Amino acid sequence: MAASLKLPQLRNSSKSAVSKTGVLTIHGYGVRVRMQSGHLEIEDGIGPERRKFRLARVGHGLKRLVCISEDGFVTLAALKWLGDQKVPFVMLERDGKFSLITGPTASSDARLRRAQALARDSGAALEIMRELMSAKLKGQQQLVGSRLNNSEAADVIAKLHERLPYVENLDAVAHLETQAAYCYWSAWSGLPIMYPRQDMRRVPGHWSVFGTRKSILTGSPRLATNPPNAILNYCYALLESEARLAAVALGLDPGLGFLHVDTPARDSLACDIMEAVRPAVDAWLLNWLTREPFRRSDFFEESNGNCRILKTLAMKLSETAPIWGKLVAPWAEFVAQTLSSGIRSKPVIATRLTQRNKRNVQNTVMPPVHVPHPEHACGSCGENIPKDKKLCLKCWERETMKEFRAGRKLAQGPESLAKRANTMLRHRQKIKEWKPSNLPAWLTRDVYVKQILPALASVPKSRIRLALRVSEPYSADIQAGKRIPHPRHWQLLSQLAGVSAASFGLT
């Protein structure tokens, strides 16, 4: 009986698709997130890279579910599963636009929301924005001064930071922030961007430097036209989603902001809170720019010049979301506590994000947040390599062969050939002038092999080379016994080795 034709099946992954940071990024077309036999079943990908896997309620390790696709569905049962497990669902676009987010919420306290709504009139909004902007300007000043080595820009930002405590309204805070931002991003504009040597031919000219933060397509940071600004937009979108989650978890309204008032289609309070953490994202990107090259294959340029991040890099960037969440958490709690301080019957603000109240009781210190480092890439082809290497094995072999061939060509040049001929002529002349009678009777070939050669092992090769006026490879061969030099050199070598006629009882 002939074998029946089998249809290709989806690959059921036996290995967990959740990253070490607890982030799972789904992409492709026809994305499906649904419940199946008590498990969260996820299906995503494109063509042969299609994947399908299940997550149980226990031991899944999932902290964030990030979707960078616009085609597919998520069932209500799956959303309930994510809510029960306290796993936020974040939907982003690869151009850095934040679409939607669902996550765990706290019980709504009307007193806190009322204080939030009246914060601009009560003065609490000004107090909050002073602290948030102070942290932002301090971070920008340190980054520009110590990392970009631009003391002039650092001094300007420092002076603006000194004026911040004396501003009397939020418009003045916004004006200081705008001035600092102009000076700050001007210091970034000439920063060179590295790419593997094989990618340089395919990289547009305006991708070679950081350039301006404002896109020429929109006049704002939206729709970036080069890779570093596209990465910033995407990471800022992750940071915004984490700020929104933190605000909702504390019972705040994420859309009711102080400085970003009534921002269309954005959560104004989340935009306010994330201001204090932006320098941390910038520092992470700067560390990448100065140490690692970008890969051309991670980016795509659309017909209008918009630079888009492809899925592989977008998935890697999504893994940083929990880190930004840890950094933004204390600032969100600061906002909630500042608002609650103006309420007569002051509500107790739970520090469920940082567990600060619990640590104060236990007298423990909050552990430091470690920002992940970007992958180390080969400087030639862009492949991932160990951190202690500069090139992958293939590129290293290719570069070594180039250097070897260049060395051979250099050694076979007219000048090198003439120098070699003169050296050989000089050696032949000295051999011709040398007489066997000049050699002591006791210094025979047998003495050289058995007495002098073993003693030469402790003599530096540089001394042999200088004494005989020979090349370094030849001196190494003499020391190793691979080459026996002409007898006219034996007497000098015996002196270096400490072997003399007295060693044989002769005078």
C-alpha positions as CSV (number, residue, x, y, z in Angstrom):
1,M,0.0,0.0,0.0
2,A,1.4,3.4,-1.0
3,A,2.2,5.8,1.8
4,S,-0.4,8.5,2.3
5,L,0.4,12.1,1.8
6,K,0.9,13.9,5.1
7,L,0.1,17.6,5.5
8,P,2.7,19.8,7.2
9,Q,2.0,20.2,10.9
10,L,2.6,23.2,13.1
11,R,5.7,22.9,15.2
12,N,4.8,22.3,18.8
13,S,7.7,23.7,20.8
14,S,8.9,21.5,23.7
15,K,11.2,24.3,24.9
16,S,9.6,27.2,26.6
17,A,9.1,30.2,24.4
18,V,9.2,32.6,27.3
19,S,12.5,34.5,27.6
20,K,14.6,34.6,30.8
21,T,13.1,38.0,31.6
22,G,9.6,36.6,31.5
23,V,8.6,38.3,28.2
24,L,6.9,36.5,25.4
25,T,6.6,38.4,22.1
26,I,4.2,37.1,19.4
27,H,4.2,38.2,15.8
28,G,3.2,37.3,12.3
29,Y,-0.2,36.8,10.7
30,G,-3.2,34.9,12.0
31,V,-2.0,35.2,15.6
32,R,-4.2,33.2,18.0
33,V,-4.3,33.4,21.8
34,R,-7.0,31.2,23.3
35,M,-7.7,28.6,25.9
36,Q,-7.4,24.9,25.2
37,S,-7.8,22.2,27.9
38,G,-7.0,24.6,30.7
39,H,-3.8,25.9,29.0
40,L,-3.1,29.2,27.3
41,E,-2.5,28.2,23.7
42,I,-0.6,30.6,21.5
43,E,-0.1,30.3,17.7
44,D,2.0,32.8,15.8
45,G,4.7,33.2,13.1
46,I,4.8,33.2,9.3
47,G,5.1,30.2,6.9
48,P,7.8,27.7,8.0
49,E,8.5,29.7,11.1
50,R,5.0,29.2,12.4
51,R,5.0,28.0,16.0
52,K,2.4,26.7,18.4
53,F,2.8,26.1,22.2
54,R,0.9,25.9,25.4
55,L,1.4,27.5,28.8
56,A,0.1,25.9,32.0
57,R,-1.2,27.9,34.9
58,V,1.7,26.7,37.1
59,G,5.4,27.2,36.2
60,H,4.9,29.2,33.0
61,G,7.3,32.0,34.0
62,L,5.3,34.6,31.9
63,K,5.4,38.2,33.1
64,R,4.6,40.1,29.9
65,L,2.8,39.1,26.7
66,V,3.8,41.5,23.9
67,C,2.1,41.4,20.5
68,I,3.6,43.2,17.5
69,S,1.0,42.0,15.0
70,E,-2.3,43.4,13.9
71,D,-3.8,40.2,12.4
72,G,-5.4,37.6,14.7
73,F,-7.5,37.3,17.8
74,V,-7.4,37.0,21.6
75,T,-10.4,35.3,23.2
76,L,-12.1,36.6,26.4
77,A,-11.1,33.4,28.2
78,A,-7.4,34.0,27.3
79,L,-7.7,37.6,28.7
80,K,-9.2,36.2,31.9
81,W,-6.3,33.7,32.2
82,L,-3.8,36.5,31.8
83,G,-5.7,38.6,34.3
84,D,-5.8,35.7,36.8
85,Q,-2.0,35.2,36.4
86,K,-1.4,39.0,36.7
87,V,0.2,39.0,33.2
88,P,-0.2,42.2,31.2
89,F,-1.0,42.0,27.5
90,V,0.7,44.8,25.5
91,M,0.1,45.6,21.8
92,L,2.8,47.6,20.1
93,E,3.7,48.6,16.6
94,R,7.2,48.4,15.4
95,D,7.4,52.1,14.7
96,G,7.1,52.8,18.4
97,K,3.4,53.4,18.6
98,F,1.7,52.1,21.7
99,S,-1.7,50.6,20.8
100,L,-3.3,49.0,23.9
101,I,-2.6,47.3,27.2
102,T,-4.4,45.2,29.7
103,G,-3.1,44.3,33.1
104,P,-3.9,43.9,36.8
105,T,-5.7,46.8,38.4
106,A,-6.2,48.1,42.0
107,S,-9.5,49.0,43.6
108,S,-10.4,52.5,42.6
109,D,-10.1,55.1,45.4
110,A,-12.4,58.1,44.6
111,R,-10.4,60.3,47.0
112,L,-7.1,59.6,45.2
113,R,-8.6,60.2,41.7
114,R,-10.3,63.4,42.9
115,A,-6.9,64.6,44.2
116,Q,-5.4,63.7,40.9
117,A,-8.1,65.7,39.0
118,L,-7.5,68.8,41.2
119,A,-3.7,68.5,41.4
120,R,-3.1,71.4,38.9
121,D,-5.1,73.7,41.2
122,S,-3.9,72.4,44.5
123,G,-0.2,72.7,43.6
124,A,0.5,69.0,43.9
125,A,1.0,68.7,40.1
126,L,3.8,71.4,40.2
127,E,5.5,69.6,43.1
128,I,5.3,66.2,41.3
129,M,6.6,67.6,38.0
130,R,9.5,69.4,39.7
131,E,10.7,66.1,41.1
132,L,10.2,64.1,37.9
133,M,11.9,66.7,35.8
134,S,14.7,67.1,38.3
135,A,15.5,63.4,37.9
136,K,15.3,63.7,34.1
137,L,17.6,66.8,33.9
138,K,20.0,65.3,36.4
139,G,20.2,62.1,34.3
140,Q,20.7,64.0,31.1
141,Q,23.4,66.2,32.5
142,Q,25.4,63.2,33.8
143,L,24.9,61.4,30.5
144,V,26.0,64.3,28.3
145,G,28.9,65.2,30.6
146,S,30.4,61.8,31.4
147,R,29.5,59.7,28.4
148,L,29.3,62.2,25.5
149,N,32.1,64.4,26.9
150,N,30.2,67.5,26.1
151,S,30.9,69.8,29.0
152,E,29.2,72.8,27.4
153,A,25.9,71.0,27.0
154,A,26.2,69.6,30.5
155,D,26.7,73.1,32.0
156,V,23.6,74.4,30.2
157,I,21.5,71.6,31.5
158,A,22.9,72.1,35.0
159,K,21.9,75.8,34.9
160,L,18.4,74.8,33.8
161,H,18.2,72.3,36.6
162,E,19.2,74.9,39.2
163,R,16.3,77.1,38.0
164,L,13.7,74.3,38.3
165,P,12.9,74.6,42.1
166,Y,12.0,78.3,41.5
167,V,9.5,77.9,38.7
168,E,6.0,78.9,39.6
169,N,3.8,77.0,37.1
170,L,3.8,74.0,34.9
171,D,4.2,76.1,31.7
172,A,7.6,77.2,33.1
173,V,8.5,73.6,33.8
174,A,7.6,72.6,30.2
175,H,9.7,75.6,28.9
176,L,12.8,74.4,30.9
177,E,12.3,70.9,29.7
178,T,12.1,72.0,26.1
179,Q,15.3,74.0,26.4
180,A,17.2,71.1,28.0
181,A,15.9,68.7,25.4
182,Y,17.2,70.9,22.5
183,C,20.7,71.1,24.1
184,Y,20.6,67.4,25.1
185,W,19.7,66.0,21.7
186,S,22.1,68.4,19.9
187,A,24.9,66.7,21.8
188,W,23.8,63.4,20.3
189,S,23.4,64.5,16.7
190,G,27.0,63.8,15.6
191,L,27.3,60.5,17.3
192,P,28.5,57.9,14.8
193,I,26.6,54.6,14.3
194,M,28.6,51.4,13.7
195,Y,27.7,48.6,11.3
196,P,29.5,45.4,10.3
197,R,31.8,46.0,7.4
198,Q,29.8,43.8,5.1
199,D,26.7,46.0,5.7
200,M,28.3,49.3,5.0
201,R,27.5,49.2,1.3
202,R,23.8,48.7,2.0
203,V,23.4,51.4,4.7
204,P,21.9,54.8,3.7
205,G,24.1,57.8,4.4
206,H,21.8,59.3,7.0
207,W,21.9,56.1,9.0
208,S,25.6,56.6,9.8
209,V,25.0,59.2,12.5
210,F,22.4,59.7,15.2
211,G,21.1,62.9,13.6
212,T,18.2,64.9,14.9
213,R,15.6,63.5,17.3
214,K,12.8,65.0,15.2
215,S,11.9,63.1,12.1
216,I,11.7,65.1,8.9
217,L,8.5,63.1,8.0
218,T,6.5,64.4,11.0
219,G,8.5,67.2,12.7
220,S,8.3,65.1,15.9
221,P,10.1,61.9,17.1
222,R,7.4,59.8,15.5
223,L,8.2,57.9,12.3
224,A,12.0,57.8,12.8
225,T,14.2,57.8,9.7
226,N,17.3,56.0,11.1
227,P,17.9,52.9,13.4
228,P,18.9,54.6,16.7
229,N,15.8,56.8,16.8
230,A,13.6,53.9,15.8
231,I,15.0,51.9,18.7
232,L,14.4,54.8,21.1
233,N,10.8,55.1,19.9
234,Y,10.1,51.4,20.5
235,C,11.8,51.4,23.9
236,Y,9.9,54.5,24.9
237,A,6.7,52.8,23.9
238,L,7.6,49.9,26.2
239,L,8.4,52.4,29.0
240,E,5.0,54.1,28.4
241,S,3.2,50.8,28.7
242,E,5.0,50.0,32.0
243,A,4.2,53.5,33.3
244,R,0.5,53.0,32.5
245,L,0.5,49.6,34.2
246,A,2.1,51.1,37.3
247,A,-0.4,54.0,37.4
248,V,-3.4,51.6,37.1
249,A,-2.0,49.3,39.7
250,L,-1.9,52.1,42.2
251,G,-5.5,53.2,41.5
252,L,-4.6,56.3,39.4
253,D,-6.1,57.4,36.1
254,P,-3.4,57.0,33.5
255,G,-5.0,59.4,31.1
256,L,-5.3,62.4,33.6
257,G,-1.8,64.0,33.5
258,F,-0.2,67.1,34.7
259,L,2.3,68.3,32.2
260,H,1.1,66.2,29.2
261,V,-2.4,67.6,29.6
262,D,-5.1,65.9,27.5
263,T,-2.6,64.5,25.0
264,P,-4.7,62.9,22.2
265,A,-4.6,59.1,22.0
266,R,-2.0,58.9,24.7
267,D,-2.1,58.3,28.5
268,S,-1.0,61.7,29.8
269,L,-0.1,60.6,33.3
270,A,2.0,57.7,32.0
271,C,3.9,60.2,29.8
272,D,4.5,62.3,32.9
273,I,5.8,59.4,35.0
274,M,8.1,58.0,32.4
275,E,10.0,61.3,32.0
276,A,12.2,60.4,35.1
277,V,13.3,57.1,33.5
278,R,14.0,58.3,29.9
279,P,17.7,59.0,30.7
280,A,18.1,55.3,31.8
281,V,16.8,54.2,28.4
282,D,19.1,56.7,26.6
283,A,22.1,55.4,28.6
284,W,21.3,51.9,27.6
285,L,21.1,52.8,23.9
286,L,24.3,54.9,24.2
287,N,26.1,51.9,25.6
288,W,24.9,49.9,22.6
289,L,26.0,52.6,20.1
290,T,29.5,52.9,21.5
291,R,30.2,49.2,21.9
292,E,28.2,47.2,19.4
293,P,27.4,47.5,15.7
294,F,23.9,47.6,14.3
295,R,22.8,44.9,11.8
296,R,21.3,46.1,8.5
297,S,19.1,43.0,8.5
298,D,17.3,44.2,11.7
299,F,15.9,47.3,10.0
300,F,13.7,48.1,7.0
301,E,13.3,51.4,5.2
302,E,9.8,52.1,3.8
303,S,9.1,54.0,0.6
304,N,8.6,57.2,2.5
305,G,11.9,56.8,4.4
306,N,10.5,55.6,7.7
307,C,12.9,53.2,9.4
308,R,11.1,50.1,10.8
309,I,12.4,47.5,13.2
310,L,12.1,43.9,12.0
311,K,10.7,41.2,14.2
312,T,13.9,39.6,15.5
313,L,15.2,42.9,17.0
314,A,11.7,43.9,18.1
315,M,11.4,40.7,20.1
316,K,14.8,41.3,21.8
317,L,13.9,44.9,22.7
318,S,10.6,43.7,24.2
319,E,12.5,41.6,26.7
320,T,13.7,44.9,28.4
321,A,10.1,45.8,29.4
322,P,10.3,44.3,33.0
323,I,13.5,46.3,33.5
324,W,11.8,49.6,32.7
325,G,8.9,48.5,34.8
326,K,11.2,48.2,37.9
327,L,12.7,51.6,37.2
328,V,9.4,53.4,36.8
329,A,7.7,51.8,39.8
330,P,9.1,54.0,42.6
331,W,8.2,57.1,40.6
332,A,4.6,56.0,40.2
333,E,4.4,55.3,43.9
334,F,5.9,58.8,44.5
335,V,3.1,60.4,42.5
336,A,0.4,58.4,44.3
337,Q,1.9,59.3,47.7
338,T,2.2,63.0,46.9
339,L,-1.4,63.1,45.8
340,S,-2.6,61.3,48.9
341,S,-0.7,63.7,51.2
342,G,-3.2,66.5,50.4
343,I,-6.2,64.5,51.4
344,R,-7.7,65.1,54.9
345,S,-8.4,61.4,55.6
346,K,-5.1,60.4,54.1
347,P,-5.5,56.9,52.4
348,V,-2.8,54.3,52.8
349,I,-1.0,53.9,49.5
350,A,0.1,50.3,49.1
351,T,3.6,50.0,47.7
352,R,2.8,46.8,45.8
353,L,5.2,47.7,43.0
354,T,8.4,48.1,45.0
355,Q,7.3,46.4,48.3
356,R,8.9,49.5,50.0
357,N,6.6,49.4,53.0
358,K,7.4,45.7,53.6
359,R,11.2,46.4,53.2
360,N,10.9,49.3,55.7
361,V,9.4,46.9,58.3
362,Q,12.0,44.3,57.6
363,N,14.9,46.8,57.3
364,T,16.0,45.5,54.0
365,V,17.4,47.4,51.0
366,M,15.7,47.3,47.6
367,P,18.0,45.3,45.3
368,P,19.6,47.1,42.4
369,V,18.1,46.9,38.9
370,H,20.4,45.4,36.3
371,V,19.8,46.8,32.8
372,P,20.5,44.0,30.2
373,H,23.4,44.5,27.8
374,P,22.9,44.2,24.0
375,E,24.2,41.2,22.2
376,H,27.9,41.2,21.2
377,A,28.1,41.2,17.4
378,C,31.0,40.4,15.0
379,G,32.4,43.7,13.7
380,S,32.6,42.3,10.1
381,C,29.4,40.2,9.5
382,G,27.2,41.0,12.6
383,E,26.8,37.5,13.9
384,N,26.4,36.9,17.6
385,I,29.8,36.1,19.2
386,P,31.2,35.7,22.8
387,K,31.9,39.0,24.6
388,D,35.7,38.4,24.7
389,K,35.9,38.1,20.9
390,K,35.9,40.8,18.2
391,L,35.3,38.7,15.1
392,C,33.5,35.4,14.5
393,L,35.6,32.4,13.4
394,K,35.0,32.8,9.7
395,C,35.7,36.5,9.6
396,W,38.8,36.0,11.8
397,E,40.2,33.3,9.4
398,R,39.4,35.6,6.4
399,E,41.1,38.6,8.0
400,T,44.1,36.5,9.0
401,M,44.5,35.2,5.5
402,K,44.3,38.8,4.1
403,E,47.1,39.9,6.5
404,F,49.2,36.8,5.5
405,R,48.8,37.6,1.8
406,A,49.5,41.2,2.4
407,G,52.7,40.3,4.3
408,R,53.8,38.0,1.5
409,K,53.3,40.7,-1.1
410,L,55.2,43.1,1.1
411,A,58.0,40.6,1.6
412,Q,58.2,40.0,-2.2
413,G,58.5,43.7,-3.0
414,P,61.6,45.1,-4.7
415,E,62.9,46.8,-1.6
416,S,62.5,43.6,0.5
417,L,64.2,41.5,-2.2
418,A,67.1,43.9,-2.4
419,K,67.5,43.9,1.4
420,R,67.4,40.1,1.5
421,A,70.0,39.9,-1.2
422,N,72.4,42.2,0.6
423,T,72.0,40.2,3.8
424,M,72.7,36.9,2.1
425,L,75.7,38.5,0.3
426,R,77.1,39.7,3.7
427,H,76.7,36.2,5.3
428,R,78.4,34.5,2.4
429,Q,81.3,36.9,2.6
430,K,81.8,36.2,6.3
431,I,81.6,32.5,5.7
432,K,84.2,32.8,3.0
433,E,86.5,34.8,5.3
434,W,86.1,32.4,8.2
435,K,88.8,29.7,8.8
436,P,88.3,26.5,10.7
437,S,91.5,27.2,12.6
438,N,89.7,30.1,14.3
439,L,87.5,27.6,16.2
440,P,88.9,26.2,19.5
441,A,89.9,22.6,19.4
442,W,87.5,21.6,22.2
443,L,84.5,23.2,20.5
444,T,83.3,20.4,18.3
445,R,79.8,19.6,16.8
446,D,79.3,17.0,19.5
447,V,80.0,19.6,22.2
448,Y,77.6,22.0,20.6
449,V,74.8,19.4,20.4
450,K,75.2,17.9,23.9
451,Q,76.4,20.9,25.9
452,I,75.6,24.2,24.3
453,L,72.2,23.5,22.8
454,P,70.5,22.4,26.1
455,A,71.9,25.5,27.8
456,L,70.5,27.8,25.2
457,A,67.0,26.9,26.3
458,S,67.3,29.4,29.2
459,V,68.8,32.2,27.0
460,P,66.3,34.8,25.7
461,K,65.8,34.6,21.9
462,S,66.4,38.3,21.7
463,R,70.0,37.9,23.0
464,I,70.7,35.2,20.4
465,R,69.2,37.4,17.7
466,L,71.3,40.4,18.7
467,A,74.5,38.4,19.2
468,L,74.4,36.6,15.8
469,R,72.5,39.4,13.9
470,V,70.0,37.0,12.6
471,S,66.2,37.1,12.3
472,E,63.8,36.3,15.1
473,P,62.4,33.1,13.5
474,Y,66.0,31.9,12.8
475,S,67.0,32.6,16.5
476,A,64.0,30.6,17.7
477,D,65.0,27.7,15.4
478,I,68.5,27.8,16.8
479,Q,67.2,27.7,20.4
480,A,64.8,24.8,19.6
481,G,67.6,22.8,17.9
482,K,65.8,22.9,14.5
483,R,68.7,24.6,12.9
484,I,72.4,24.2,13.6
485,P,74.1,27.5,12.8
486,H,77.4,27.8,11.0
487,P,80.5,26.9,13.1
488,R,81.6,30.5,13.1
489,H,78.7,31.2,15.5
490,W,79.4,28.4,18.0
491,Q,81.9,30.4,20.0
492,L,79.4,33.3,20.6
493,L,76.7,30.8,21.5
494,S,79.0,29.0,23.9
495,Q,79.5,32.3,25.7
496,L,75.8,33.0,25.9
497,A,75.2,29.5,27.2
498,G,78.0,29.7,29.8
499,V,80.0,26.8,28.3
500,S,83.8,27.3,28.1
501,A,87.0,25.3,28.0
502,A,87.0,25.3,31.8
503,S,83.9,23.2,31.7
504,F,86.0,20.4,30.3
505,G,89.0,20.9,32.5
506,L,91.0,22.8,29.8
507,T,92.6,26.2,30.1
